[in-house]
Amino acid sequence: MFISVVVLFFSCKPSAGEQESASAVVATAGNEKLDVEGFKEHFISNGIKKDSTYLSKKTIENWATEALFYQEALEKLNEDERLVEREVANYRKTLVNYIYQSKIVEANLDTNISKQEIEDYYNAHRDNFILNENIIKVNYFKVPVKAQGLDKIRKLLYANNPKDKDQLTSLCIQNAENFFMNDSTWLLLDDIKKEIPKLKEQSDFNLSPGKTVEFTDPQYYYYLRVKDLKTKNSMSPINFERQNIKNLVINNRKTELIREYKQLLLEKAKSEKTFVLY
């Protein structure tokens, strides 16, 4: 093996020679060549002009060292040991295909999913929607005991008047550390227990719909009203699975889109005789 090196001198303003084609050869090492573009990718300047020659030479020598070492490895390793070449080639093909596939999906995938599609998927795959954890619908409040609006919040907790609920929401925004008042949304019970530690002392089966938990510790006032509860291993409600179903439907569409696209490529190659089976 041999190495021949041509050192480039870089200045702040490009010279006529530096404006040559990127295919111009800077160095050769064995059977590999380093062109201008490749050199620029490896070269790291420290901003000091007088060091340019040294750094250019060092950059090229480092490239040559790795190139020569790689070539010798190919010569000295046996066929089984060189299988990494095939693995790298396969990885490159997989990566390129993935990038192109992502672009095809981005340009062509319909991500609009109707309410009816979600319901149809849910009903067709009911066995796949079994709860692994307990879930709950609740109203809960966690308010510092020193909050100025705490007394007003406690008075409004049992109000049913829409105006009172609006006032309660406004007071919670101003005073509560955390609160939740959406009656239609399911939450993981374990997440609620993180907010209201006293719930850990109670059996989950005691939290029946309509049950209220209210207590105070040295820092916070806690209130929880159970709207509904679904236990582990029971059927998961569709509202809890809605986003999950959307993701599943979109993934299925992606798979089908790429399958159809690849099939069209194959049929085109057959018709144009660029694919021949012997």
trRosetta pair geometry for C-beta under 8 A, 3 or more apart (Angstrom, degrees):
i j d omega theta_ij theta_ji phi_ij phi_ji
1 29 7.4 24 172 170 112 66
1 30 4.2 -30 -145 -92 107 96
1 68 5.6 130 142 -138 151 100
1 71 6.3 129 -105 96 140 138
1 72 7.1 -82 -21 -64 149 93
2 28 7.8 27 98 108 87 101
2 29 7.8 -149 100 -146 44 40
2 30 6.8 141 44 -80 48 42
3 27 7.1 7 -174 176 87 108
3 28 6.9 -174 -145 97 47 58
3 29 4.5 5 -111 -114 93 76
3 30 7.3 -14 -74 -24 71 60
3 64 4.8 66 -137 -165 137 137
3 68 6.7 -57 -63 -62 117 129
4 27 6.5 -173 94 -153 57 67
4 28 5.2 20 48 51 92 93
5 26 7.9 -4 -156 144 61 73
5 27 4.6 -1 -118 -118 60 115
5 57 7.2 73 157 -138 142 76
5 60 5.3 117 -142 133 114 140
5 61 7.2 -6 -101 -71 152 71
5 64 7.0 -66 -79 -50 109 149
6 25 7.4 94 26 115 132 76
6 26 5.6 -139 68 -170 96 46
6 27 6.0 -159 27 -74 70 66
7 53 6.4 54 156 -155 134 75
7 56 5.2 108 -164 113 87 118
7 57 5.0 -16 -112 -78 126 84
7 60 6.8 -131 -99 12 69 149
8 18 7.3 103 -170 -99 124 92
8 26 6.2 -54 -29 -133 116 111
8 36 7.7 92 -70 -120 158 86
8 39 6.8 89 15 150 139 158
8 56 5.4 -140 62 -160 70 143
9 52 6.1 86 -155 116 61 123
9 53 5.9 -9 -107 -85 87 84
9 56 7.0 -119 -88 2 37 163
10 18 7.1 95 -115 -105 72 143
10 43 7.8 117 -24 166 154 154
10 45 7.3 -99 91 -91 144 128
10 52 4.9 -144 54 -161 84 132
10 56 6.7 157 -3 -72 102 126
11 14 7.7 169 66 -88 81 24
11 15 6.8 72 34 -36 115 98
11 49 6.8 32 -128 -141 66 111
11 52 7.4 -79 -74 -36 46 176
12 49 7.3 -50 -37 -94 90 116
14 18 4.3 -128 -159 88 91 126
14 19 5.6 105 141 -57 126 88
15 18 5.0 96 50 6 71 101
15 19 7.4 -136 97 -6 41 90
16 19 5.8 -63 -157 33 34 111
16 20 8.0 62 145 -47 59 81
17 20 6.0 -21 -173 -19 45 114
18 36 7.8 149 -153 -151 59 135
20 24 4.7 45 116 -36 126 147
20 36 6.8 154 81 -37 92 158
21 24 5.5 131 73 -30 75 87
21 36 7.5 150 107 28 45 132
22 35 6.0 75 152 138 64 122
22 36 5.0 -126 -143 71 49 103
22 37 3.7 39 -173 -43 117 110
23 35 5.3 -57 -147 -143 29 145
23 36 7.5 -11 28 23 13 96
23 37 7.8 1 -63 2 38 111
24 35 6.2 120 68 -156 40 86
24 36 5.0 39 61 -27 94 115
25 28 6.6 5 -180 -52 130 90
25 33 5.2 -64 -126 -169 110 116
25 34 7.0 95 -160 71 67 50
25 35 5.8 -60 -97 -99 44 66
26 34 4.9 -59 62 105 102 95
26 35 6.3 122 -1 -155 90 16
26 36 5.9 130 -48 -78 109 50
26 38 7.5 -144 25 69 125 95
26 39 4.6 62 -8 -54 168 138
26 60 6.5 -133 135 -107 114 120
27 33 7.5 167 90 -156 46 53
27 34 4.5 9 56 46 86 117
27 39 7.8 113 11 -83 99 113
27 60 4.9 125 -26 -161 155 118
27 63 7.1 125 70 84 136 124
27 64 6.3 -80 141 -69 139 111
28 32 6.9 161 -157 87 62 48
28 33 5.1 -26 -103 -103 81 70
28 34 7.3 -160 -78 16 33 76
29 32 5.3 -15 64 64 82 99
29 34 7.4 41 0 -18 100 107
29 63 7.3 -178 -6 118 144 81
29 64 3.9 170 -85 -139 141 81
29 67 4.2 106 85 88 133 132
29 68 5.2 -96 166 -52 115 88
29 71 7.8 -170 125 -4 90 137
30 67 6.4 -165 33 135 110 101
30 68 5.6 146 -23 -106 121 69
30 71 4.6 -126 124 13 170 175
31 71 6.6 141 31 -120 92 138
32 67 4.5 -126 58 -163 148 130
32 71 7.0 -139 -15 -56 110 123
34 38 4.9 -130 -157 92 71 130
34 39 5.8 92 156 -63 108 84
34 60 6.7 174 81 -133 159 85
34 63 5.5 71 -91 131 146 149
34 64 7.7 -83 -20 -67 137 75
34 67 7.8 -116 -52 -47 105 153
35 38 5.1 95 52 12 67 104
35 39 7.0 -122 104 -8 35 91
36 39 5.6 -55 -150 33 31 115
36 40 6.5 32 154 -21 65 104
37 40 5.8 -53 -152 32 32 111
37 41 6.8 35 150 -22 62 103
38 41 5.6 -52 -155 29 36 115
38 42 6.8 22 154 -9 66 107
38 63 7.6 106 142 -142 110 151
39 42 6.0 -68 -154 42 33 103
39 43 5.8 31 156 -30 72 114
39 56 7.9 24 -177 -151 121 85
39 59 6.8 91 -159 123 79 128
39 60 7.0 -10 -122 -83 105 88
39 63 7.8 -87 -105 -24 63 162
40 43 5.7 -51 -131 31 31 113
42 59 5.1 137 120 -174 107 107
42 62 7.3 -179 178 82 130 113
42 63 5.6 -30 -123 -68 174 117
43 55 7.0 92 -155 137 88 103
43 56 6.7 0 -121 -109 122 63
43 59 4.8 7 -98 -131 69 168
44 55 7.3 -112 75 -176 60 125
44 59 7.4 163 20 -94 67 119
45 52 7.1 -4 -125 -105 103 80
45 55 6.6 120 -112 112 52 159
46 51 5.8 -9 49 80 117 149
46 55 6.8 -171 1 -76 96 151
48 51 4.5 57 87 10 105 114
48 52 7.8 -152 97 -38 59 70
49 52 5.8 -25 -168 -20 44 115
50 53 8.0 -42 175 17 44 97
51 54 5.3 -62 -164 48 64 112
51 55 5.3 56 142 -21 91 111
52 55 6.0 -64 -142 43 26 105
52 56 5.9 29 160 -24 65 109
53 56 5.8 -56 -147 34 25 112
53 57 6.4 22 157 -15 62 108
54 57 6.0 -61 -152 38 27 108
54 58 6.2 24 154 -18 65 110
55 58 5.6 -53 -141 39 32 112
55 59 6.1 40 156 -26 65 105
56 59 5.8 -54 -150 32 28 114
56 60 6.6 22 155 -13 62 106
57 60 5.9 -59 -151 38 31 107
57 61 6.2 28 155 -18 67 109
58 61 5.7 -56 -144 39 31 110
58 62 6.3 34 156 -21 65 105
59 62 5.9 -56 -152 34 27 111
59 63 6.6 26 151 -16 62 106
60 63 5.6 -54 -151 37 34 112
60 64 6.2 34 152 -20 67 107
61 64 5.5 -53 -143 37 33 113
61 65 6.3 40 155 -26 65 102
62 65 5.7 -48 -147 29 30 114
62 66 6.8 24 157 -11 61 104
63 66 6.2 -64 -156 39 30 105
63 67 6.1 27 152 -19 67 112
64 67 5.5 -58 -143 39 32 113
64 68 6.0 28 161 -17 68 108
65 68 6.2 -59 -146 38 24 106
65 69 6.2 23 157 -19 62 111
66 69 5.7 -56 -144 37 29 112
66 70 6.2 31 156 -21 64 108
67 70 5.9 -57 -150 35 27 111
67 71 6.5 25 154 -18 63 107
68 71 5.7 -54 -147 36 32 110
68 72 6.4 29 156 -16 66 105
69 72 6.0 -57 -150 37 29 108
69 73 6.4 35 150 -24 64 106
70 73 5.6 -52 -150 31 32 115
70 74 6.7 34 152 -20 63 101
71 74 5.8 -51 -154 31 34 112
71 75 6.7 30 150 -16 64 106
72 75 5.5 -57 -152 37 38 111
72 76 5.9 18 159 -9 73 114
73 76 6.2 -65 -136 45 27 98
73 77 5.7 18 171 -16 68 116
74 77 6.7 -52 -125 36 19 102
74 82 6.5 73 -135 -117 64 125
74 85 7.9 64 -114 -65 101 135
77 81 3.9 -123 -175 97 109 125
77 82 5.1 139 105 -57 119 85
78 81 5.1 89 54 13 68 105
78 82 7.1 -140 100 -5 33 94
79 82 5.8 -64 -148 40 31 107
79 83 7.5 61 149 -53 60 79
80 83 5.9 -20 -169 -23 40 114
81 84 7.7 -20 159 -3 49 101
82 85 5.4 -1 166 0 83 116
83 86 5.3 -45 -166 33 61 112
83 87 6.4 62 138 -20 76 101
84 87 5.2 -54 -148 39 40 116
84 88 6.1 44 152 -23 70 102
85 88 5.9 -53 -149 34 28 110
85 89 6.4 28 152 -18 62 107
86 89 5.6 -54 -148 37 32 113
86 90 6.3 32 153 -18 66 106
87 90 5.7 -54 -147 38 30 110
87 91 6.2 33 153 -21 64 106
88 91 5.6 -53 -147 35 31 113
88 92 6.3 34 153 -21 64 104
89 92 5.7 -51 -149 33 30 112
89 93 6.5 30 152 -18 63 104
90 93 5.7 -53 -149 36 33 111
90 94 6.3 33 152 -19 66 106
91 94 5.6 -55 -148 38 31 112
91 95 6.2 31 154 -20 66 107
92 95 5.7 -55 -146 36 30 111
92 96 6.2 27 157 -16 65 107
93 96 6.0 -55 -145 39 29 108
93 97 6.1 29 156 -18 63 110
94 97 5.8 -59 -147 39 27 112
94 98 6.2 31 154 -24 64 107
95 98 5.6 -53 -148 32 30 113
95 99 6.6 29 154 -18 64 103
96 99 5.9 -54 -150 34 32 110
96 100 6.4 25 155 -12 65 109
97 100 5.8 -59 -146 42 30 107
97 101 5.9 35 154 -24 66 110
98 101 5.6 -53 -142 37 27 114
98 102 6.4 33 155 -24 62 103
99 102 5.8 -53 -154 30 29 113
99 103 6.8 27 150 -17 62 104
100 103 5.7 -54 -154 34 36 112
100 104 6.5 37 150 -19 67 103
101 104 5.7 -52 -149 35 34 112
101 105 6.3 34 153 -18 66 106
101 258 5.6 17 -145 -113 108 130
102 105 5.7 -55 -147 38 31 111
102 106 6.2 34 154 -22 65 108
103 106 5.6 -51 -143 35 31 113
103 107 6.3 21 160 -12 64 110
104 107 6.1 -66 -149 41 26 104
104 108 5.9 -22 170 19 65 120
104 257 7.1 170 132 138 106 113
104 258 6.8 112 93 -97 137 79
104 261 6.0 31 -178 -111 150 174
105 108 6.7 -84 -132 53 20 83
105 109 4.8 18 -173 -33 68 126
105 254 5.4 14 -124 -131 128 96
105 257 6.4 119 -105 91 73 143
105 258 7.2 -26 -67 -57 97 100
106 109 7.0 -13 -80 19 12 107
108 257 6.1 156 103 -162 118 133
109 250 7.3 63 173 -159 129 88
109 253 6.1 110 -149 123 96 118
109 254 6.2 -5 -109 -88 135 73
109 257 6.0 -87 -91 -39 81 168
110 253 6.8 -112 59 -172 77 150
111 250 6.0 21 -128 -115 78 119
113 117 5.2 -117 -169 77 79 136
113 118 6.3 88 146 -54 112 91
113 246 5.3 179 50 -126 158 84
113 249 5.4 106 -117 91 135 149
113 250 7.2 -85 -51 -56 129 86
114 117 4.7 105 57 1 79 100
114 118 7.3 -141 98 -3 48 84
115 118 5.7 -54 -155 34 35 113
115 119 6.4 32 150 -16 67 107
116 119 5.7 -55 -147 39 34 111
116 120 6.1 36 154 -21 67 106
117 120 5.7 -53 -145 36 30 112
117 121 6.3 29 157 -18 65 106
117 249 6.3 78 147 -130 120 156
118 121 6.0 -56 -149 37 28 108
118 122 6.2 30 153 -21 64 109
118 238 7.2 111 141 -177 104 113
118 242 6.0 17 -165 -137 145 75
118 245 5.0 102 -144 109 83 141
118 246 6.8 -20 -98 -65 109 73
118 249 7.5 -90 -90 -29 62 146
119 122 5.6 -54 -146 36 30 114
119 123 6.2 24 159 -15 66 108
119 238 6.8 18 -106 -151 66 154
120 123 6.0 -59 -146 40 27 106
120 124 6.1 20 158 -15 64 114
121 124 5.9 -63 -144 42 28 107
121 125 6.1 -15 169 17 66 115
121 245 5.2 141 93 -162 132 114
121 248 6.9 154 174 90 144 121
121 249 6.0 -99 -69 -72 159 107
122 125 6.8 -85 -142 54 19 82
122 126 6.9 56 159 -84 61 68
122 129 6.7 6 -149 -22 80 158
122 238 4.9 17 -142 -115 165 106
122 241 6.5 129 -111 89 109 133
122 245 6.0 -42 -64 -97 86 149
123 126 6.3 -2 -150 -52 31 102
125 128 4.4 -19 161 24 102 122
125 129 6.8 97 113 -19 84 98
126 129 6.0 -70 -156 38 40 104
126 235 6.9 -18 -175 -136 98 115
127 130 7.1 -13 -175 -32 43 107
129 235 6.5 45 105 -163 94 69
129 236 4.3 -114 166 50 90 109
129 238 8.0 19 174 -90 164 54
129 241 5.3 -30 -132 -81 126 158
130 233 6.2 0 175 -146 109 39
130 234 7.3 169 -152 87 72 17
130 235 6.7 -55 -106 -103 59 41
130 236 6.4 -178 -122 -16 7 96
131 134 7.3 78 151 -90 137 26
131 135 6.4 -124 -134 -4 136 107
131 230 6.0 157 -45 131 160 110
131 231 7.1 157 83 112 142 31
131 232 5.4 -131 112 -125 102 39
131 233 6.4 -63 69 -2 82 19
131 234 5.6 4 26 57 120 66
131 235 7.4 49 -13 109 94 9
131 236 4.7 139 -63 -76 80 89
132 232 6.4 -5 166 -139 20 95
133 188 5.7 9 116 -141 139 100
133 189 7.0 -159 155 33 97 91
133 190 6.5 -64 -170 -5 133 116
133 232 5.8 -24 -130 -90 13 98
134 188 7.6 97 82 -162 57 59
134 189 4.2 -15 100 12 103 138
134 190 7.6 119 57 -29 89 78
134 204 5.2 -116 -90 -165 173 146
134 229 7.0 -5 -175 -171 103 95
134 230 7.0 170 -155 90 57 54
134 231 5.3 -19 -110 -128 92 51
134 232 5.4 -59 -55 -34 68 82
135 186 4.6 27 161 177 127 113
135 187 6.6 159 -160 78 80 31
135 188 5.9 -54 -107 -101 74 40
135 189 6.3 -147 -107 -26 18 84
135 229 7.5 165 89 -153 49 50
135 230 5.0 0 58 58 93 100
135 236 7.6 71 10 -133 144 83
135 237 7.8 -127 86 21 141 104
135 240 5.9 31 167 -115 171 150
136 186 7.0 134 64 -154 23 70
136 187 5.8 -37 67 65 76 82
136 188 7.8 32 22 150 84 11
136 189 4.8 88 -11 -84 118 85
136 192 6.2 -46 61 -5 135 151
136 207 6.8 -33 -113 134 134 137
136 226 6.4 -73 -163 -135 114 90
136 227 7.8 120 171 47 74 77
136 228 7.1 168 -156 87 50 54
136 229 5.1 -7 -109 -107 81 75
136 230 7.6 -157 -72 27 41 66
137 183 6.3 54 172 -170 118 50
137 184 7.3 -17 -136 -129 128 9
137 185 6.9 141 -122 75 85 41
137 186 5.9 -58 -69 -97 80 58
137 187 7.4 126 -97 15 35 82
137 226 7.5 92 77 -171 63 57
137 227 3.8 -69 109 74 103 114
137 228 4.2 32 33 42 117 90
137 229 7.6 -127 25 -61 71 44
138 180 6.6 61 91 90 87 118
138 187 6.7 -66 27 39 101 125
138 192 6.3 73 31 -115 156 147
138 224 5.7 -20 -169 -163 130 91
138 225 6.4 148 -159 75 73 50
138 226 5.7 -37 -101 -107 88 45
138 227 5.9 -162 -85 7 29 92
139 180 6.6 -160 -139 95 40 69
139 181 5.2 34 -130 -118 97 59
139 183 7.1 -19 -57 -82 96 77
139 223 7.8 -23 116 120 88 97
139 224 7.3 162 85 -151 54 44
139 225 4.7 4 53 50 98 102
139 227 7.0 89 -14 -41 79 110
140 178 7.9 2 109 117 100 92
140 179 6.6 -161 98 -144 56 54
140 180 5.3 23 46 43 83 96
140 192 6.4 146 -20 -145 163 106
140 195 6.6 104 128 107 143 137
140 196 6.4 -108 -160 -38 137 132
140 222 7.5 -14 -169 -169 97 81
140 223 6.5 171 -149 91 53 59
140 224 4.3 -1 -105 -104 97 80
140 225 7.5 -168 -73 23 57 59
141 153 6.7 171 179 168 157 130
141 157 7.4 -108 9 -108 146 111
141 172 6.3 -107 -125 -117 108 120
141 176 5.7 -97 -158 -120 86 135
141 178 7.9 167 -154 95 35 57
141 179 4.5 8 -112 -113 67 103
141 221 7.5 -10 114 106 103 89
141 222 7.1 162 85 -152 64 38
141 223 4.5 10 48 51 103 101
141 224 7.8 -159 25 -67 61 51
142 176 6.2 100 70 -169 54 95
142 177 5.1 -60 108 62 99 99
142 178 4.6 17 47 56 118 87
142 179 6.7 -158 26 -69 65 63
142 195 5.5 -124 -44 177 143 100
142 196 6.9 -144 -81 -74 108 78
142 220 5.4 -8 -170 -173 81 139
142 221 7.7 162 -153 79 37 52
142 222 5.8 1 -105 -106 71 75
143 147 5.2 -87 174 26 97 148
143 149 7.9 -105 -158 84 136 84
143 150 5.4 154 132 -109 134 91
143 153 6.0 147 -67 77 168 165
143 172 7.4 -100 -83 -124 110 73
143 175 5.7 24 -144 129 109 101
143 176 4.7 -65 -89 -107 81 71
143 177 6.8 171 -107 7 28 78
143 179 7.7 24 -59 -65 87 112
143 220 6.5 135 69 -159 36 80
143 221 4.8 -20 66 58 93 99
144 147 4.6 120 68 -37 86 95
144 150 7.6 -109 84 -69 55 123
144 175 7.4 -127 40 175 87 80
144 177 6.2 95 -38 -37 85 109
144 219 6.6 -59 -132 169 72 70
144 220 5.9 -60 -101 -102 37 68
144 221 7.7 21 103 13 10 82
145 150 6.7 42 -150 -98 34 167
145 216 6.2 84 -95 -160 118 115
145 218 7.4 -105 9 165 147 29
145 219 6.5 180 3 159 105 18
145 220 6.3 -149 -33 -108 82 12
145 221 5.6 119 -90 -34 70 88
146 150 8.0 131 80 -21 9 137
147 150 4.6 117 75 -47 94 96
147 153 7.9 20 102 0 130 137
147 175 4.0 99 -177 -167 134 107
147 176 7.5 17 -108 -71 170 37
148 175 6.7 -131 52 -105 66 121
149 152 5.1 -57 -167 46 74 114
149 153 5.7 82 133 -31 88 100
149 171 4.5 -168 163 -161 141 102
149 174 6.0 80 -3 90 153 113
149 175 4.0 -135 51 -45 114 152
150 153 5.5 -56 -148 34 32 114
150 154 6.4 31 157 -20 67 104
150 175 6.6 -159 -60 164 61 145
150 221 5.9 114 -152 15 121 148
151 154 5.9 -54 -151 33 31 110
151 155 6.7 29 153 -18 63 106
152 155 5.8 -57 -151 35 34 112
152 156 6.4 21 156 -12 67 113
152 167 7.9 -95 159 147 116 111
152 171 5.7 -145 101 -123 115 154
153 156 6.1 -70 -150 42 29 104
153 157 6.8 52 153 -54 64 91
153 168 6.6 98 -135 -142 66 79
153 171 5.1 -165 -79 123 87 134
153 172 6.6 105 -121 -72 122 75
153 175 6.6 -129 -45 77 135 140
153 176 7.4 130 -120 -62 155 100
154 157 5.9 -27 -154 -11 34 119
154 221 7.4 -68 -73 162 110 152
154 223 7.7 171 -111 -59 71 144
155 159 7.9 40 131 -38 64 112
156 159 4.9 -42 -160 4 62 128
156 164 5.3 -173 -146 177 99 97
156 165 7.7 161 169 -88 111 34
156 167 6.2 -135 -123 93 154 104
156 168 4.2 -168 127 -82 133 102
156 171 7.1 129 36 29 148 146
157 168 7.2 130 -82 -129 41 137
157 223 5.9 -90 -131 176 144 161
157 225 7.9 155 174 -33 102 128
159 164 3.5 -90 144 127 150 148
159 165 6.5 -156 98 -55 105 65
159 168 6.9 -177 50 -41 121 129
160 164 7.4 46 51 57 23 129
160 165 7.8 -1 -163 -45 21 110
161 164 4.1 83 69 5 97 108
161 165 6.9 -168 91 -10 51 82
162 165 5.5 -54 -148 35 35 112
162 166 6.4 38 153 -21 67 102
163 166 5.6 -50 -151 34 34 113
163 167 6.5 34 150 -18 64 104
164 167 5.6 -53 -150 37 34 112
164 168 6.3 39 149 -24 66 103
165 168 5.4 -48 -146 34 34 115
165 169 6.5 38 153 -21 64 101
165 181 7.5 150 -168 178 101 142
166 169 5.7 -50 -151 33 32 112
166 170 6.5 32 151 -18 63 105
167 170 5.6 -54 -150 36 34 113
167 171 6.3 33 153 -18 66 105
168 171 5.8 -55 -147 37 31 110
168 172 6.3 30 154 -20 65 107
168 181 7.6 137 110 -101 115 152
169 172 5.8 -57 -148 36 30 111
169 173 6.5 34 154 -23 64 103
169 181 6.3 -108 -93 36 95 160
170 173 5.8 -51 -151 29 31 113
170 174 6.7 20 154 -10 62 109
171 174 5.9 -65 -153 42 32 107
171 175 5.7 -16 166 18 71 119
171 176 7.8 79 121 -23 68 96
172 175 6.4 -76 -124 56 25 82
172 176 4.1 -4 -160 0 74 131
172 179 4.3 -53 -173 28 135 162
172 181 7.6 153 38 -31 165 127
173 176 7.4 3 -46 35 14 96
176 179 4.3 19 134 -29 163 115
177 220 7.0 -69 19 -114 133 123
178 195 5.8 -110 92 -138 143 125
180 185 7.9 -104 -179 73 116 123
180 187 7.2 21 162 -44 166 153
182 185 4.3 29 112 12 124 117
183 227 5.5 166 -149 -121 82 163
184 239 6.7 -118 164 -165 86 157
185 239 7.4 -138 -118 148 40 122
186 230 7.3 -13 -137 23 132 122
186 237 6.3 154 -47 55 148 123
186 239 6.1 132 -5 99 109 102
186 240 4.1 -35 58 -86 147 103
187 191 5.8 -106 169 67 103 124
187 192 6.0 101 113 -48 127 103
188 191 4.4 88 73 -2 96 105
188 192 7.4 -169 96 -6 54 81
189 192 5.6 -54 -155 35 42 112
189 193 6.4 46 148 -24 69 102
189 199 7.9 -146 178 151 91 139
189 204 6.3 62 151 -129 163 114
189 207 7.6 146 -134 68 128 160
189 229 7.6 46 -79 -138 126 97
190 193 5.4 -49 -149 32 36 117
190 194 7.0 45 151 -26 62 96
191 194 5.8 -45 -160 23 37 115
191 195 7.3 28 146 -10 62 103
192 195 5.7 -60 -159 39 41 108
192 196 6.1 -14 159 27 77 105
192 199 6.5 6 118 43 95 171
192 224 7.2 93 179 -126 124 139
193 196 6.5 -75 -127 66 30 71
193 197 7.1 65 176 -114 67 32
193 199 4.6 -125 -110 84 77 118
193 200 5.3 97 -166 -64 118 81
194 197 7.9 10 -154 -78 20 66
195 222 8.0 147 135 -129 81 113
196 199 4.8 69 101 -14 101 112
196 213 7.0 103 165 105 147 134
196 222 4.9 124 -125 -163 99 138
196 224 5.7 -37 -61 -42 173 134
197 200 5.8 -36 -175 9 57 115
198 201 5.7 -45 -171 23 55 114
198 202 7.4 43 140 -13 71 104
198 213 6.9 178 95 172 119 128
198 215 5.6 58 -24 51 171 144
198 217 8.0 -175 -49 -47 112 115
198 222 6.7 166 20 75 121 155
199 202 5.7 -63 -157 37 47 108
199 207 7.5 29 -149 -76 106 134
199 213 6.7 89 -84 128 86 174
199 224 7.2 16 -72 23 121 166
202 206 5.1 -106 177 63 107 132
202 207 6.7 104 121 -50 129 93
202 213 7.6 -118 -11 -100 158 138
203 206 4.7 99 67 -9 85 102
203 207 8.0 -153 100 -9 56 81
204 207 5.9 -52 -167 22 46 113
204 229 7.7 166 169 -173 87 136
204 231 6.8 123 127 -115 126 98
205 208 7.7 19 168 -58 50 84
205 231 7.4 16 -90 -92 78 138
206 211 7.1 130 145 -134 68 167
207 211 5.6 -143 -149 63 45 143
207 213 7.9 -36 -113 -33 94 124
207 226 5.1 158 176 -86 85 151
207 229 5.6 133 107 -84 96 152
208 211 5.2 103 58 -28 65 118
208 226 6.6 133 92 96 27 147
208 229 6.7 -108 -124 24 30 134
209 226 5.6 -132 -115 121 33 100
209 227 6.3 -8 -137 153 89 24
209 228 5.2 9 -95 -98 114 46
209 229 6.3 -147 -54 6 73 88
210 225 7.9 -30 -156 -172 23 86
210 226 6.5 -28 33 76 25 90
211 225 7.6 172 90 -151 44 49
211 226 4.6 21 54 27 85 124
212 223 7.6 -19 -170 -166 95 81
212 224 7.0 161 -156 87 50 55
212 225 5.0 -13 -105 -103 83 76
212 226 7.5 -138 -71 11 38 76
213 222 7.2 -26 121 124 96 106
213 223 7.3 159 89 -156 61 35
213 224 4.4 2 54 55 101 103
213 225 8.0 -162 25 -70 64 36
214 222 6.9 178 -144 95 39 66
214 223 5.0 11 -109 -112 85 75
214 224 7.5 -162 -67 28 54 60
215 221 8.0 -171 102 -152 33 54
215 222 5.6 -3 61 58 71 103
216 220 7.1 -156 -145 103 61 44
216 221 4.9 -22 -103 -106 93 68
216 222 7.1 178 -86 18 39 73
217 220 6.0 19 50 49 91 72
217 222 7.6 32 0 -9 92 112
226 229 6.1 -12 -172 -45 123 108
230 234 5.4 -137 -174 79 88 129
230 235 7.8 -90 -157 75 127 53
230 236 7.0 116 138 -119 151 46
230 237 6.4 -152 -49 -19 158 101
230 240 7.8 -111 45 -21 149 156
231 234 5.3 84 65 -6 69 122
236 240 5.4 -111 177 79 96 126
236 241 5.4 98 122 -48 121 115
237 240 4.9 91 66 5 83 104
237 241 7.2 -175 94 1 43 92
238 241 5.7 -71 -145 49 36 102
238 242 6.5 67 153 -66 69 79
238 245 7.8 -5 -158 -19 78 148
239 242 5.8 -12 -150 -27 33 116
241 244 4.8 -68 -162 51 66 117
241 245 5.4 70 138 -30 92 101
242 245 5.9 -58 -150 34 26 109
242 246 6.6 28 153 -20 62 104
243 246 5.5 -48 -149 32 36 116
243 247 6.6 37 152 -19 65 102
244 247 5.8 -55 -154 34 32 111
244 248 6.5 31 150 -18 65 106
245 248 5.5 -54 -147 37 35 112
245 249 6.2 35 155 -20 68 105
246 249 5.9 -56 -147 36 28 110
246 250 6.3 26 156 -16 64 109
247 250 5.9 -57 -147 39 29 109
247 251 6.3 30 156 -19 65 107
248 251 5.8 -55 -147 36 30 111
248 252 6.4 31 154 -19 63 105
249 252 5.7 -55 -152 35 31 112
249 253 6.5 32 150 -20 65 105
250 253 5.5 -52 -149 35 34 113
250 254 6.5 40 151 -23 65 101
251 254 5.5 -48 -149 31 34 115
251 255 6.5 35 153 -19 64 103
252 255 5.7 -53 -150 35 33 112
252 256 6.3 27 154 -14 66 108
253 256 5.8 -58 -145 41 31 107
253 257 6.0 36 155 -25 66 108
254 257 5.7 -55 -145 34 27 113
254 258 6.5 18 160 -11 64 107
255 258 6.3 -63 -151 40 26 103
255 259 6.2 27 153 -21 64 111
256 259 5.5 -54 -143 37 32 114
256 260 6.2 30 159 -17 66 107
257 260 6.1 -59 -150 38 25 107
257 261 6.3 25 153 -20 63 110
258 261 5.5 -53 -142 37 33 113
258 262 6.2 32 159 -18 67 106
259 262 6.1 -58 -149 38 27 107
259 263 6.4 27 152 -20 62 109
260 263 5.6 -55 -147 36 32 113
260 264 6.5 35 153 -21 65 103
261 264 5.8 -53 -153 33 31 112
261 265 6.7 34 148 -20 63 102
262 265 5.5 -49 -152 32 37 115
262 266 6.5 38 150 -20 66 103
263 266 5.6 -52 -151 34 34 112
263 267 6.4 32 153 -17 66 105
264 267 5.8 -54 -144 38 32 109
264 268 6.2 35 155 -21 65 107
265 268 5.8 -56 -148 36 29 112
265 269 6.4 29 154 -20 64 106
266 269 5.8 -55 -149 35 30 111
266 270 6.5 32 152 -21 64 105
266 275 6.7 -8 -154 -3 63 172
267 270 5.6 -52 -150 33 33 114
267 271 6.5 28 154 -16 65 106
268 271 5.9 -58 -148 38 31 107
268 272 6.1 11 159 -2 67 114
269 272 6.1 -66 -139 50 28 99
269 274 4.6 -90 -150 73 80 94
269 275 3.6 66 133 -14 116 112
270 273 7.6 26 180 -75 28 33
270 275 5.3 -45 -71 64 56 113
273 276 6.6 27 -170 -68 69 98
